[in-house]
Amino acid sequence: MKQFTFKQAKRRYQNWFWPMMGIYTAACLGGAYLQRTLETTPDWLPLVMAVGTTLPIFGFLFFLWRYVQETDEFSRLMQLESLAIAGLVTVGAAGLIGFLQLYEAIPTFPVFLLLPCFFFAYGITKAVRGKGACV
Amino acid sequence: MENRLRVLRAEMKWSQADLAEKLGVSRQSINAIETGKYDPSLPLAFAIARLFEQSIEAIFMPEEGVVEAAE
């Protein structure tokens, strides 16, 4: 695999991060707009809207993984720890919410909210770990 | 593991960012190594040693217990 310096890896990541976030935001807003304005929707439209909104997320995750592979070893460790902790928190939260729903303690929970939950936990963990290791 | 990275860097009048740039790593990596919060891999330790034209042992010193255990 080609070797990149930290700066190169970071630039390659950021070159794709912002376009992916832009497409994701546009897809979310576009989907919400279509849902409100269209009175009758063809059967295929919800599927296209759902997949169209999810594709940039997969794109973002791919470029995040590529960054993890290309960045320097210390940054890689920080990234992997943050991703692991965020994954554990999200899985734990999903389990708790699932059982709360099963025992009818809470109404139906929109599953897609687990995605921002994961990225929120990832961001917080990365900030806390980065501060502890680098200041 | 203890190291003399901060001293060597100061002798060269390099900032952490300067050293990070020369090694192709992040400034945070240099900070973490200097403060003993992160031990570099062998390839990075060799790169640091080569940059300062010293042996790895002259820059990185294992803790006493580790040496005794190896003996």
N, CA and C atoms of all chains as a GROMACS GRO file, in nm:
protein
  618
    1MET      N    1   0.084  -0.120   0.000
    1MET     CA    2   0.000   0.000   0.000
    1MET      C    3   0.088   0.125   0.000
    2LYS      N    4   0.043   0.226  -0.074
    2LYS     CA    5   0.121   0.348  -0.083
    2LYS      C    6   0.128   0.418   0.053
    3GLN      N    7   0.245   0.470   0.087
    3GLN     CA    8   0.263   0.537   0.215
    3GLN      C    9   0.227   0.686   0.202
    4PHE      N   10   0.154   0.736   0.300
    4PHE     CA   11   0.119   0.877   0.303
    4PHE      C   12   0.168   0.938   0.432
    5THR      N   13   0.203   1.066   0.426
    5THR     CA   14   0.233   1.135   0.551
    5THR      C   15   0.100   1.169   0.618
    6PHE      N   16   0.107   1.210   0.744
    6PHE     CA   17  -0.015   1.246   0.816
    6PHE      C   18  -0.092   1.356   0.744
    7LYS      N   19  -0.019   1.457   0.698
    7LYS     CA   20  -0.084   1.570   0.631
    7LYS      C   21  -0.154   1.526   0.502
    8GLN      N   22  -0.084   1.440   0.425
    8GLN     CA   23  -0.144   1.392   0.300
    8GLN      C   24  -0.271   1.311   0.328
    9ALA      N   25  -0.262   1.222   0.429
    9ALA     CA   26  -0.377   1.138   0.464
    9ALA      C   27  -0.495   1.225   0.509
   10LYS      N   28  -0.463   1.326   0.590
   10LYS     CA   29  -0.569   1.414   0.641
   10LYS      C   30  -0.634   1.492   0.527
   11ARG      N   31  -0.551   1.540   0.432
   11ARG     CA   32  -0.605   1.615   0.319
   11ARG      C   33  -0.693   1.525   0.232
   12ARG      N   34  -0.646   1.402   0.207
   12ARG     CA   35  -0.724   1.308   0.126
   12ARG      C   36  -0.859   1.280   0.192
   13TYR      N   37  -0.859   1.270   0.325
   13TYR     CA   38  -0.983   1.244   0.399
   13TYR      C   39  -1.077   1.364   0.389
   14GLN      N   40  -1.021   1.483   0.415
   14GLN     CA   41  -1.106   1.603   0.416
   14GLN      C   42  -1.159   1.637   0.276
   15ASN      N   43  -1.082   1.602   0.173
   15ASN     CA   44  -1.129   1.626   0.036
   15ASN      C   45  -1.259   1.551   0.006
   16TRP      N   46  -1.281   1.441   0.078
   16TRP     CA   47  -1.403   1.363   0.055
   16TRP      C   48  -1.506   1.381   0.165
   17PHE      N   49  -1.461   1.417   0.286
   17PHE     CA   50  -1.553   1.430   0.399
   17PHE      C   51  -1.660   1.536   0.371
   18TRP      N   52  -1.617   1.654   0.331
   18TRP     CA   53  -1.712   1.764   0.314
   18TRP      C   54  -1.810   1.740   0.199
   19PRO      N   55  -1.763   1.691   0.081
   19PRO     CA   56  -1.862   1.658  -0.023
   19PRO      C   57  -1.963   1.554   0.024
   20MET      N   58  -1.917   1.452   0.096
   20MET     CA   59  -2.009   1.349   0.146
   20MET      C   60  -2.113   1.409   0.240
   21MET      N   61  -2.066   1.497   0.330
   21MET     CA   62  -2.160   1.561   0.423
   21MET      C   63  -2.258   1.651   0.349
   22GLY      N   64  -2.209   1.718   0.244
   22GLY     CA   65  -2.295   1.804   0.163
   22GLY      C   66  -2.405   1.724   0.093
   23ILE      N   67  -2.364   1.611   0.035
   23ILE     CA   68  -2.462   1.525  -0.035
   23ILE      C   69  -2.563   1.470   0.066
   24TYR      N   70  -2.513   1.429   0.183
   24TYR     CA   71  -2.600   1.373   0.287
   24TYR      C   72  -2.704   1.477   0.332
   25THR      N   73  -2.656   1.599   0.357
   25THR     CA   74  -2.747   1.706   0.402
   25THR      C   75  -2.852   1.735   0.294
   26ALA      N   76  -2.805   1.743   0.168
   26ALA     CA   77  -2.898   1.769   0.057
   26ALA      C   78  -3.000   1.657   0.045
   27ALA      N   79  -2.955   1.532   0.062
   27ALA     CA   80  -3.046   1.417   0.052
   27ALA      C   81  -3.150   1.420   0.164
   28CYS      N   82  -3.105   1.455   0.287
   28CYS     CA   83  -3.198   1.463   0.401
   28CYS      C   84  -3.303   1.571   0.376
   29LEU      N   85  -3.255   1.690   0.336
   29LEU     CA   86  -3.347   1.802   0.313
   29LEU      C   87  -3.440   1.773   0.195
   30GLY      N   88  -3.382   1.716   0.087
   30GLY     CA   89  -3.461   1.683  -0.032
   30GLY      C   90  -3.567   1.578   0.000
   31GLY      N   91  -3.531   1.477   0.076
   31GLY     CA   92  -3.626   1.374   0.115
   31GLY      C   93  -3.740   1.429   0.198
   32ALA      N   94  -3.705   1.514   0.294
   32ALA     CA   95  -3.808   1.575   0.380
   32ALA      C   96  -3.901   1.664   0.297
   33TYR      N   97  -3.841   1.737   0.201
   33TYR     CA   98  -3.921   1.826   0.115
   33TYR      C   99  -4.018   1.744   0.029
   34LEU      N  100  -3.965   1.637  -0.031
   34LEU     CA  101  -4.050   1.554  -0.116
   34LEU      C  102  -4.163   1.489  -0.036
   35GLN      N  103  -4.130   1.445   0.084
   35GLN     CA  104  -4.229   1.378   0.168
   35GLN      C  105  -4.344   1.472   0.204
   36ARG      N  106  -4.308   1.600   0.222
   36ARG     CA  107  -4.412   1.698   0.260
   36ARG      C  108  -4.493   1.745   0.141
   37THR      N  109  -4.427   1.763   0.028
   37THR     CA  110  -4.495   1.828  -0.084
   37THR      C  111  -4.572   1.731  -0.174
   38LEU      N  112  -4.519   1.610  -0.193
   38LEU     CA  113  -4.587   1.517  -0.284
   38LEU      C  114  -4.708   1.453  -0.215
   39GLU      N  115  -4.821   1.461  -0.282
   39GLU     CA  116  -4.941   1.402  -0.222
   39GLU      C  117  -4.946   1.252  -0.246
   40THR      N  118  -4.908   1.214  -0.366
   40THR     CA  119  -4.899   1.069  -0.395
   40THR      C  120  -4.756   1.039  -0.439
   41THR      N  121  -4.698   0.937  -0.382
   41THR     CA  122  -4.560   0.902  -0.418
   41THR      C  123  -4.558   0.766  -0.485
   42PRO      N  124  -4.481   0.754  -0.592
   42PRO     CA  125  -4.468   0.622  -0.655
   42PRO      C  126  -4.398   0.525  -0.559
   43ASP      N  127  -4.422   0.395  -0.579
   43ASP     CA  128  -4.369   0.294  -0.487
   43ASP      C  129  -4.217   0.298  -0.474
   44TRP      N  130  -4.150   0.333  -0.584
   44TRP     CA  131  -4.004   0.328  -0.583
   44TRP      C  132  -3.939   0.446  -0.513
   45LEU      N  133  -4.016   0.556  -0.498
   45LEU     CA  134  -3.954   0.678  -0.445
   45LEU      C  135  -3.901   0.664  -0.301
   46PRO      N  136  -3.978   0.605  -0.208
   46PRO     CA  137  -3.922   0.589  -0.072
   46PRO      C  138  -3.792   0.510  -0.071
   47LEU      N  139  -3.786   0.407  -0.156
   47LEU     CA  140  -3.664   0.326  -0.163
   47LEU      C  141  -3.546   0.409  -0.213
   48VAL      N  142  -3.571   0.487  -0.318
   48VAL     CA  143  -3.465   0.572  -0.374
   48VAL      C  144  -3.422   0.677  -0.272
   49MET      N  145  -3.520   0.734  -0.202
   49MET     CA  146  -3.488   0.836  -0.101
   49MET      C  147  -3.404   0.777   0.012
   50ALA      N  148  -3.442   0.658   0.058
   50ALA     CA  149  -3.370   0.594   0.169
   50ALA      C  150  -3.227   0.556   0.128
   51VAL      N  151  -3.216   0.494   0.010
   51VAL     CA  152  -3.083   0.452  -0.038
   51VAL      C  153  -2.998   0.575  -0.069
   52GLY      N  154  -3.060   0.676  -0.130
   52GLY     CA  155  -2.987   0.799  -0.165
   52GLY      C  156  -2.934   0.871  -0.043
   53THR      N  157  -3.008   0.863   0.068
   53THR     CA  158  -2.961   0.929   0.190
   53THR      C  159  -2.852   0.846   0.257
   54THR      N  160  -2.859   0.715   0.241
   54THR     CA  161  -2.763   0.627   0.309
   54THR      C  162  -2.630   0.616   0.235
   55LEU      N  163  -2.633   0.628   0.102
   55LEU     CA  164  -2.510   0.612   0.023
   55LEU      C  165  -2.396   0.705   0.068
   56PRO      N  166  -2.424   0.837   0.088
   56PRO     CA  167  -2.312   0.921   0.135
   56PRO      C  168  -2.259   0.879   0.272
   57ILE      N  169  -2.343   0.814   0.353
   57ILE     CA  170  -2.295   0.766   0.483
   57ILE      C  171  -2.195   0.653   0.461
   58PHE      N  172  -2.228   0.562   0.370
   58PHE     CA  173  -2.133   0.454   0.339
   58PHE      C  174  -2.005   0.513   0.278
   59GLY      N  175  -2.025   0.615   0.195
   59GLY     CA  176  -1.908   0.683   0.137
   59GLY      C  177  -1.821   0.742   0.246
   60PHE      N  178  -1.885   0.812   0.340
   60PHE     CA  179  -1.811   0.873   0.451
   60PHE      C  180  -1.737   0.766   0.531
   61LEU      N  181  -1.807   0.654   0.561
   61LEU     CA  182  -1.744   0.547   0.639
   61LEU      C  183  -1.625   0.487   0.564
   62PHE      N  184  -1.638   0.475   0.431
   62PHE     CA  185  -1.526   0.423   0.351
   62PHE      C  186  -1.405   0.517   0.361
   63PHE      N  187  -1.428   0.647   0.347
   63PHE     CA  188  -1.316   0.741   0.350
   63PHE      C  189  -1.258   0.754   0.491
   64LEU      N  190  -1.343   0.734   0.591
   64LEU     CA  191  -1.293   0.733   0.729
   64LEU      C  192  -1.200   0.612   0.749
   65TRP      N  193  -1.243   0.497   0.695
   65TRP     CA  194  -1.160   0.376   0.707
   65TRP      C  195  -1.028   0.392   0.630
   66ARG      N  196  -1.037   0.454   0.513
   66ARG     CA  197  -0.915   0.478   0.434
   66ARG      C  198  -0.820   0.570   0.511
   67TYR      N  199  -0.878   0.671   0.578
   67TYR     CA  200  -0.795   0.762   0.659
   67TYR      C  201  -0.727   0.686   0.772
   68VAL      N  202  -0.802   0.598   0.837
   68VAL     CA  203  -0.746   0.518   0.947
   68VAL      C  204  -0.626   0.435   0.897
   69GLN      N  205  -0.638   0.383   0.776
   69GLN     CA  206  -0.528   0.303   0.720
   69GLN      C  207  -0.409   0.388   0.680
   70GLU      N  208  -0.436   0.511   0.633
   70GLU     CA  209  -0.328   0.592   0.575
   70GLU      C  210  -0.260   0.685   0.675
   71THR      N  211  -0.326   0.715   0.785
   71THR     CA  212  -0.271   0.814   0.878
   71THR      C  213  -0.155   0.754   0.959
   72ASP      N  214  -0.091   0.836   1.040
   72ASP     CA  215   0.022   0.786   1.118
   72ASP      C  216  -0.027   0.696   1.233
   73GLU      N  217   0.066   0.622   1.292
   73GLU     CA  218   0.028   0.516   1.385
   73GLU      C  219  -0.043   0.567   1.511
   74PHE      N  220  -0.002   0.684   1.562
   74PHE     CA  221  -0.067   0.735   1.683
   74PHE      C  222  -0.209   0.782   1.653
   75SER      N  223  -0.225   0.852   1.541
   75SER     CA  224  -0.360   0.896   1.502
   75SER      C  225  -0.450   0.776   1.475
   76ARG      N  226  -0.390   0.671   1.416
   76ARG     CA  227  -0.466   0.549   1.388
   76ARG      C  228  -0.517   0.488   1.519
   77LEU      N  229  -0.430   0.485   1.618
   77LEU     CA  230  -0.469   0.430   1.749
   77LEU      C  231  -0.585   0.511   1.808
   78MET      N  232  -0.573   0.646   1.800
   78MET     CA  233  -0.678   0.732   1.853
   78MET      C  234  -0.811   0.709   1.780
   79GLN      N  235  -0.802   0.699   1.646
   79GLN     CA  236  -0.922   0.678   1.566
   79GLN      C  237  -0.988   0.545   1.599
   80LEU      N  238  -0.904   0.440   1.604
   80LEU     CA  239  -0.960   0.306   1.628
   80LEU      C  240  -1.022   0.296   1.767
   81GLU      N  241  -0.957   0.356   1.867
   81GLU     CA  242  -1.014   0.355   2.002
   81GLU      C  243  -1.148   0.428   2.005
   82SER      N  244  -1.152   0.543   1.936
   82SER     CA  245  -1.276   0.622   1.934
   82SER      C  246  -1.387   0.546   1.863
   83LEU      N  247  -1.353   0.483   1.750
   83LEU     CA  248  -1.453   0.406   1.676
   83LEU      C  249  -1.502   0.287   1.758
   84ALA      N  250  -1.409   0.221   1.828
   84ALA     CA  251  -1.448   0.104   1.909
   84ALA      C  252  -1.539   0.146   2.023
   85ILE      N  253  -1.505   0.254   2.093
   85ILE     CA  254  -1.587   0.299   2.205
   85ILE      C  255  -1.725   0.344   2.155
   86ALA      N  256  -1.725   0.419   2.043
   86ALA     CA  257  -1.853   0.463   1.986
   86ALA      C  258  -1.938   0.343   1.946
   87GLY      N  259  -1.874   0.242   1.888
   87GLY     CA  260  -1.946   0.120   1.850
   87GLY      C  261  -2.004   0.050   1.971
   88LEU      N  262  -1.927   0.040   2.078
   88LEU     CA  263  -1.975  -0.027   2.200
   88LEU      C  264  -2.092   0.050   2.262
   89VAL      N  265  -2.078   0.182   2.267
   89VAL     CA  266  -2.186   0.265   2.323
   89VAL      C  267  -2.314   0.248   2.240
   90THR      N  268  -2.298   0.250   2.107
   90THR     CA  269  -2.415   0.240   2.019
   90THR      C  270  -2.481   0.103   2.030
   91VAL      N  271  -2.399  -0.001   2.033
   91VAL     CA  272  -2.456  -0.137   2.046
   91VAL      C  273  -2.527  -0.151   2.180
   92GLY      N  274  -2.465  -0.098   2.285
   92GLY     CA  275  -2.528  -0.102   2.418
   92GLY      C  276  -2.660  -0.027   2.419
   93ALA      N  277  -2.658   0.093   2.358
   93ALA     CA  278  -2.780   0.174   2.351
   93ALA      C  279  -2.888   0.103   2.270
   94ALA      N  280  -2.846   0.039   2.159
   94ALA     CA  281  -2.943  -0.033   2.075
   94ALA      C  282  -3.006  -0.149   2.154
   95GLY      N  283  -2.924  -0.218   2.232
   95GLY     CA  284  -2.975  -0.328   2.314
   95GLY      C  285  -3.074  -0.278   2.418
   96LEU      N  286  -3.038  -0.169   2.486
   96LEU     CA  287  -3.125  -0.113   2.589
   96LEU      C  288  -3.258  -0.068   2.528
   97ILE      N  289  -3.249   0.005   2.417
   97ILE     CA  290  -3.371   0.054   2.352
   97ILE      C  291  -3.456  -0.064   2.305
   98GLY      N  292  -3.391  -0.166   2.252
   98GLY     CA  293  -3.463  -0.284   2.205
   98GLY      C  294  -3.542  -0.351   2.316
   99PHE      N  295  -3.478  -0.368   2.432
   99PHE     CA  296  -3.548  -0.432   2.544
   99PHE      C  297  -3.658  -0.341   2.601
  100LEU      N  298  -3.632  -0.210   2.603
  100LEU     CA  299  -3.736  -0.116   2.649
  100LEU      C  300  -3.859  -0.125   2.559
  101GLN      N  301  -3.835  -0.140   2.429
  101GLN     CA  302  -3.946  -0.155   2.334
  101GLN      C  303  -4.016  -0.289   2.354
  102LEU      N  304  -3.934  -0.394   2.373
  102LEU     CA  305  -3.990  -0.529   2.389
  102LEU      C  306  -4.085  -0.537   2.508
  103TYR      N  307  -4.044  -0.471   2.618
  103TYR     CA  308  -4.128  -0.473   2.739
  103TYR      C  309  -4.224  -0.355   2.744
  104GLU      N  310  -4.236  -0.288   2.630
  104GLU     CA  311  -4.332  -0.178   2.610
  104GLU      C  312  -4.315  -0.066   2.712
  105ALA      N  313  -4.190  -0.042   2.751
  105ALA     CA  314  -4.162   0.069   2.842
  105ALA      C  315  -4.153   0.201   2.765
  106ILE      N  316  -4.120   0.191   2.637
  106ILE     CA  317  -4.113   0.311   2.552
  106ILE      C  318  -4.183   0.280   2.420
  107PRO      N  319  -4.230   0.386   2.351
  107PRO     CA  320  -4.290   0.362   2.218
  107PRO      C  321  -4.180   0.325   2.116
  108THR      N  322  -4.221   0.299   1.993
  108THR     CA  323  -4.125   0.261   1.888
  108THR      C  324  -4.020   0.370   1.869
  109PHE      N  325  -3.896   0.328   1.865
  109PHE     CA  326  -3.783   0.422   1.851
  109PHE      C  327  -3.735   0.420   1.706
  110PRO      N  328  -3.718   0.538   1.644
  110PRO     CA  329  -3.668   0.540   1.506
  110PRO      C  330  -3.522   0.491   1.500
  111VAL      N  331  -3.502   0.377   1.436
  111VAL     CA  332  -3.371   0.312   1.436
  111VAL      C  333  -3.262   0.400   1.374
  112PHE      N  334  -3.300   0.483   1.275
  112PHE     CA  335  -3.198   0.561   1.205
  112PHE      C  336  -3.127   0.659   1.299
  113LEU      N  337  -3.189   0.687   1.415
  113LEU     CA  338  -3.126   0.779   1.510
  113LEU      C  339  -3.001   0.718   1.575
  114LEU      N  340  -2.985   0.586   1.561
  114LEU     CA  341  -2.863   0.522   1.615
  114LEU      C  342  -2.739   0.569   1.540
  115LEU      N  343  -2.759   0.611   1.415
  115LEU     CA  344  -2.645   0.658   1.335
  115LEU      C  345  -2.587   0.788   1.392
  116PRO      N  346  -2.670   0.893   1.412
  116PRO     CA  347  -2.613   1.011   1.478
  116PRO      C  348  -2.562   0.981   1.618
  117CYS      N  349  -2.626   0.883   1.686
  117CYS     CA  350  -2.580   0.843   1.820
  117CYS      C  351  -2.436   0.793   1.811
  118PHE      N  352  -2.408   0.709   1.709
  118PHE     CA  353  -2.273   0.656   1.690
  118PHE      C  354  -2.174   0.769   1.664
  119PHE      N  355  -2.209   0.860   1.573
  119PHE     CA  356  -2.114   0.967   1.539
  119PHE      C  357  -2.098   1.066   1.655
  120PHE      N  358  -2.202   1.084   1.733
  120PHE     CA  359  -2.192   1.171   1.851
  120PHE      C  360  -2.093   1.109   1.951
  121ALA      N  361  -2.111   0.980   1.978
  121ALA     CA  362  -2.021   0.910   2.071
  121ALA      C  363  -1.878   0.908   2.017
  122TYR      N  364  -1.864   0.891   1.886
  122TYR     CA  365  -1.732   0.891   1.821
  122TYR      C  366  -1.664   1.028   1.840
  123GLY      N  367  -1.739   1.134   1.814
  123GLY     CA  368  -1.684   1.270   1.826
  123GLY      C  369  -1.642   1.302   1.968
  124ILE      N  370  -1.730   1.269   2.063
  124ILE     CA  371  -1.700   1.297   2.205
  124ILE      C  372  -1.576   1.218   2.248
  125THR      N  373  -1.573   1.089   2.216
  125THR     CA  374  -1.461   1.004   2.256
  125THR      C  375  -1.332   1.054   2.195
  126LYS      N  376  -1.336   1.091   2.068
  126LYS     CA  377  -1.216   1.138   2.000
  126LYS      C  378  -1.164   1.267   2.065
  127ALA      N  379  -1.256   1.356   2.099
  127ALA     CA  380  -1.215   1.481   2.162
  127ALA      C  381  -1.154   1.455   2.300
  128VAL      N  382  -1.218   1.369   2.378
  128VAL     CA  383  -1.169   1.340   2.514
  128VAL      C  384  -1.036   1.266   2.508
  129ARG      N  385  -1.026   1.163   2.422
  129ARG     CA  386  -0.902   1.085   2.411
  129ARG      C  387  -0.788   1.173   2.357
  130GLY      N  388  -0.822   1.255   2.259
  130GLY     CA  389  -0.720   1.342   2.200
  130GLY      C  390  -0.666   1.439   2.302
  131LYS      N  391  -0.755   1.492   2.383
  131LYS     CA  392  -0.712   1.589   2.484
  131LYS      C  393  -0.624   1.521   2.588
  132GLY      N  394  -0.665   1.406   2.632
  132GLY     CA  395  -0.589   1.334   2.734
  132GLY      C  396  -0.451   1.292   2.687
  133ALA      N  397  -0.441   1.264   2.557
  133ALA     CA  398  -0.314   1.212   2.505
  133ALA      C  399  -0.222   1.320   2.455
  134CYS      N  400  -0.276   1.434   2.420
  134CYS     CA  401  -0.195   1.528   2.344
  134CYS      C  402  -0.164   1.660   2.414
  135VAL      N  403  -0.237   1.696   2.515
  135VAL     CA  404  -0.214   1.828   2.574
  135VAL      C  405  -0.090   1.826   2.661
  136MET      N  406   0.813   0.382   2.870
  136MET     CA  407   0.949   0.398   2.819
  136MET      C  408   0.987   0.547   2.820
  137GLU      N  409   1.106   0.575   2.871
  137GLU     CA  410   1.153   0.714   2.873
  137GLU      C  411   1.227   0.745   2.742
  138ASN      N  412   1.235   0.873   2.710
  138ASN     CA  413   1.309   0.910   2.589
  138ASN      C  414   1.366   1.051   2.599
  139ARG      N  415   1.461   1.078   2.512
  139ARG     CA  416   1.530   1.209   2.510
  139ARG      C  417   1.484   1.293   2.391
  140LEU      N  418   1.368   1.264   2.342
  140LEU     CA  419   1.323   1.329   2.219
  140LEU      C  420   1.310   1.481   2.237
  141ARG      N  421   1.253   1.522   2.350
  141ARG     CA  422   1.233   1.665   2.372
  141ARG      C  423   1.367   1.739   2.376
  142VAL      N  424   1.465   1.676   2.442
  142VAL     CA  425   1.598   1.737   2.454
  142VAL      C  426   1.663   1.748   2.315
  143LEU      N  427   1.659   1.638   2.241
  143LEU     CA  428   1.720   1.636   2.107
  143LEU      C  429   1.653   1.738   2.015
  144ARG      N  430   1.521   1.745   2.025
  144ARG     CA  431   1.447   1.841   1.942
  144ARG      C  432   1.485   1.984   1.978
  145ALA      N  433   1.498   2.010   2.109
  145ALA     CA  434   1.535   2.145   2.154
  145ALA      C  435   1.676   2.180   2.105
  146GLU      N  436   1.766   2.083   2.106
  146GLU     CA  437   1.903   2.108   2.058
  146GLU      C  438   1.903   2.150   1.910
  147MET      N  439   1.812   2.092   1.835
  147MET     CA  440   1.803   2.126   1.693
  147MET      C  441   1.719   2.252   1.668
  148LYS      N  442   1.661   2.306   1.778
  148LYS     CA  443   1.572   2.424   1.770
  148LYS      C  444   1.452   2.400   1.678
  149TRP      N  445   1.398   2.280   1.688
  149TRP     CA  446   1.279   2.244   1.611
  149TRP      C  447   1.157   2.250   1.702
  150SER      N  448   1.045   2.292   1.647
  150SER     CA  449   0.919   2.284   1.722
  150SER      C  450   0.864   2.142   1.704
  151GLN      N  451   0.762   2.109   1.780
  151GLN     CA  452   0.699   1.977   1.762
  151GLN      C  453   0.644   1.962   1.621
  152ALA      N  454   0.589   2.073   1.570
  152ALA     CA  455   0.534   2.071   1.434
  152ALA      C  456   0.645   2.047   1.331
  153ASP      N  457   0.762   2.108   1.353
  153ASP     CA  458   0.876   2.088   1.261
  153ASP      C  459   0.916   1.941   1.257
  154LEU      N  460   0.929   1.883   1.377
  154LEU     CA  461   0.971   1.742   1.385
  154LEU      C  462   0.864   1.651   1.323
  155ALA      N  463   0.739   1.684   1.351
  155ALA     CA  464   0.629   1.604   1.295
  155ALA      C  465   0.633   1.608   1.142
  156GLU      N  466   0.658   1.725   1.089
  156GLU     CA  467   0.667   1.742   0.943
  156GLU      C  468   0.780   1.657   0.885
  157LYS      N  469   0.895   1.658   0.951
  157LYS     CA  470   1.011   1.581   0.902
  157LYS      C  471   0.985   1.431   0.907
  158LEU      N  472   0.906   1.388   1.006
  158LEU     CA  473   0.880   1.244   1.021
  158LEU      C  474   0.752   1.201   0.948
  159GLY      N  475   0.674   1.297   0.902
  159GLY     CA  476   0.549   1.265   0.832
  159GLY      C  477   0.439   1.216   0.925
  160VAL      N  478   0.445   1.261   1.051
  160VAL     CA  479   0.341   1.223   1.148
  160VAL      C  480   0.273   1.349   1.200
  161SER      N  481   0.174   1.332   1.287
  161SER     CA  482   0.102   1.448   1.341
  161SER      C  483   0.181   1.507   1.459
  162ARG      N  484   0.154   1.635   1.485
  162ARG     CA  485   0.218   1.699   1.600
  162ARG      C  486   0.176   1.630   1.729
  163GLN      N  487   0.052   1.582   1.731
  163GLN     CA  488   0.003   1.511   1.849
  163GLN      C  489   0.085   1.385   1.877
  164SER      N  490   0.131   1.321   1.770
  164SER     CA  491   0.214   1.201   1.786
  164SER      C  492   0.343   1.236   1.859
  165ILE      N  493   0.407   1.344   1.816
  165ILE     CA  494   0.534   1.387   1.877
  165ILE      C  495   0.510   1.420   2.024
  166ASN      N  496   0.402   1.493   2.051
  166ASN     CA  497   0.370   1.529   2.190
  166ASN      C  498   0.349   1.404   2.274
  167ALA      N  499   0.274   1.309   2.221
  167ALA     CA  500   0.244   1.187   2.297
  167ALA      C  501   0.372   1.106   2.324
  168ILE      N  502   0.463   1.104   2.227
  168ILE     CA  503   0.590   1.031   2.246
  168ILE      C  504   0.675   1.104   2.350
  169GLU      N  505   0.686   1.234   2.336
  169GLU     CA  506   0.771   1.312   2.429
  169GLU      C  507   0.723   1.302   2.574
  170THR      N  508   0.593   1.299   2.591
  170THR     CA  509   0.538   1.295   2.728
  170THR      C  510   0.526   1.151   2.780
  171GLY      N  511   0.570   1.055   2.700
  171GLY     CA  512   0.570   0.915   2.744
  171GLY      C  513   0.432   0.850   2.742
  172LYS      N  514   0.337   0.916   2.676
  172LYS     CA  515   0.201   0.859   2.670
  172LYS      C  516   0.187   0.758   2.557
  173TYR      N  517   0.283   0.759   2.468
  173TYR     CA  518   0.278   0.665   2.354
  173TYR      C  519   0.420   0.622   2.318
  174ASP      N  520   0.440   0.492   2.305
  174ASP     CA  521   0.569   0.438   2.261
  174ASP      C  522   0.562   0.413   2.111
  175PRO      N  523   0.656   0.471   2.035
  175PRO     CA  524   0.649   0.455   1.889
  175PRO      C  525   0.678   0.312   1.846
  176SER      N  526   0.632   0.276   1.727
  176SER     CA  527   0.663   0.145   1.670
  176SER      C  528   0.812   0.142   1.633
  177LEU      N  529   0.863   0.024   1.602
  177LEU     CA  530   1.004   0.013   1.561
  177LEU      C  531   1.035   0.097   1.437
  178PRO      N  532   0.952   0.090   1.330
  178PRO     CA  533   0.984   0.174   1.213
  178PRO      C  534   0.992   0.323   1.246
  179LEU      N  535   0.900   0.372   1.331
  179LEU     CA  536   0.903   0.514   1.366
  179LEU      C  537   1.023   0.544   1.455
  180ALA      N  538   1.055   0.453   1.547
  180ALA     CA  539   1.173   0.471   1.633
  180ALA      C  540   1.300   0.476   1.548
  181PHE      N  541   1.308   0.390   1.447
  181PHE     CA  542   1.424   0.392   1.356
  181PHE      C  543   1.429   0.524   1.279
  182ALA      N  544   1.313   0.571   1.234
  182ALA     CA  545   1.309   0.698   1.160
  182ALA      C  546   1.356   0.814   1.247
  183ILE      N  547   1.315   0.813   1.375
  183ILE     CA  548   1.358   0.918   1.468
  183ILE      C  549   1.509   0.909   1.490
  184ALA      N  550   1.557   0.787   1.512
  184ALA     CA  551   1.701   0.766   1.535
  184ALA      C  552   1.783   0.812   1.414
  185ARG      N  553   1.733   0.779   1.295
  185ARG     CA  554   1.804   0.817   1.172
  185ARG      C  555   1.807   0.969   1.157
  186LEU      N  556   1.694   1.033   1.190
  186LEU     CA  557   1.686   1.178   1.176
  186LEU      C  558   1.786   1.249   1.267
  187PHE      N  559   1.801   1.197   1.390
  187PHE     CA  560   1.894   1.261   1.485
  187PHE      C  561   2.034   1.200   1.478
  188GLU      N  562   2.054   1.105   1.387
  188GLU     CA  563   2.184   1.039   1.367
  188GLU      C  564   2.235   0.979   1.498
  189GLN      N  565   2.145   0.910   1.565
  189GLN     CA  566   2.181   0.841   1.690
  189GLN      C  567   2.121   0.701   1.686
  190SER      N  568   2.167   0.617   1.780
  190SER     CA  569   2.107   0.484   1.788
  190SER      C  570   1.975   0.492   1.863
  191ILE      N  571   1.891   0.393   1.844
  191ILE     CA  572   1.762   0.392   1.913
  191ILE      C  573   1.783   0.392   2.065
  192GLU      N  574   1.882   0.315   2.110
  192GLU     CA  575   1.908   0.306   2.256
  192GLU      C  576   1.953   0.440   2.314
  193ALA      N  577   2.010   0.525   2.231
  193ALA     CA  578   2.054   0.656   2.280
  193ALA      C  579   1.937   0.752   2.297
  194ILE      N  580   1.825   0.718   2.236
  194ILE     CA  581   1.707   0.806   2.243
  194ILE      C  582   1.600   0.748   2.335
  195PHE      N  583   1.578   0.616   2.322
  195PHE     CA  584   1.472   0.553   2.401
  195PHE      C  585   1.532   0.461   2.507
  196MET      N  586   1.490   0.480   2.631
  196MET     CA  587   1.539   0.399   2.742
  196MET      C  588   1.425   0.320   2.804
  197PRO      N  589   1.433   0.187   2.805
  197PRO     CA  590   1.326   0.109   2.868
  197PRO      C  591   1.325   0.128   3.020
  198GLU      N  592   1.209   0.106   3.079
  198GLU     CA  593   1.201   0.118   3.226
  198GLU      C  594   1.280   0.005   3.290
  199GLU      N  595   1.326   0.029   3.412
  199GLU     CA  596   1.414  -0.066   3.482
  199GLU      C  597   1.355  -0.207   3.487
  200GLY      N  598   1.229  -0.216   3.525
  200GLY     CA  599   1.166  -0.346   3.541
  200GLY      C  600   1.167  -0.429   3.414
  201VAL      N  601   1.154  -0.362   3.301
  201VAL     CA  602   1.150  -0.431   3.172
  201VAL      C  603   1.286  -0.494   3.143
  202VAL      N  604   1.394  -0.420   3.169
  202VAL     CA  605   1.530  -0.470   3.144
  202VAL      C  606   1.559  -0.588   3.235
  203GLU      N  607   1.524  -0.573   3.364
  203GLU     CA  608   1.549  -0.681   3.460
  203GLU      C  609   1.473  -0.807   3.422
  204ALA      N  610   1.351  -0.791   3.376
  204ALA     CA  611   1.270  -0.907   3.337
  204ALA      C  612   1.332  -0.979   3.218
  205ALA      N  613   1.391  -0.901   3.126
  205ALA     CA  614   1.453  -0.960   3.007
  205ALA      C  615   1.580  -1.036   3.043
  206GLU      N  616   1.650  -0.989   3.149
  206GLU     CA  617   1.774  -1.056   3.191
  206GLU      C  618   1.741  -1.178   3.278
   0.00000   0.00000   0.00000
